[in-house]
Amino acid sequence: MLFTVLYEIPMETLRECQDRFMNEEEKWHGVKLHHRLHHAHGNTGVIIIESDDVQAIGRWANQWTDLLSLEITPAYDDEGVRAVLSD
């Protein structure tokens, strides 16, 4: 299943978050990263992930929640929307 993840980094944790991103290995726990986009102003962005294991998504997200907020939402690709609309 696909998910969109919107993230927002508060300005007071921005430098610490950037340092973690640059210097620590991100643990994916079986979650597949499809794409990560960082907005040009520097403290928000969007991530597309895939997993059938919500606990794995929780474990992945938990490594960031002390520094930023995450909004994780199930999402469809075009094929998924066509399947929904065909019923």
C-alpha positions, -999 to +999 in steps of 0.1 A: +000+000+000+012+035-009+013+064+016+021+101+013+040+115+042+039+153+047+066+165+070+072+198+087+103+207+108+099+234+134+125+261+130+138+254+165+148+218+155+158+224+119+196+223+124+194+191+145+171+175+120+194+184+091+224+170+110+206+137+117+196+134+080+231+141+069+250+120+094+229+091+107+217+061+088+179+061+083+163+028+094+135+017+070+122-014+088+111-029+055+093+003+044+101+011+007+110+047-002+096+057-036+104+094-035+113+122-012+109+158-021+122+187+000+105+221-005+129+248-014+123+269+017+138+241+037+115+229+065+087+210+047+084+183+021+067+152+009+077+115+010+061+086-009+065+053+008+051+018+004+044-009+030+018-035+040+030-033+076+017-003+096+039-012+125+069-009+102+057+025+091+054+035+128+089+023+136+103+042+106+083+074+116+093+071+153+130+078+145+119+114+134+090+124+156+112+140+183+123+166+157+094+170+132+058+163+126+046+137+101+012+134+085+009+099+070-020+092+046-029+061+025-028+070-012-037+055-046-018+055-078-037+058-111-042+020-112-056+020-077-081+048-084-093+030-116-099-001-095-120+019-070-140+037-097-147+005-116-169-009-088 
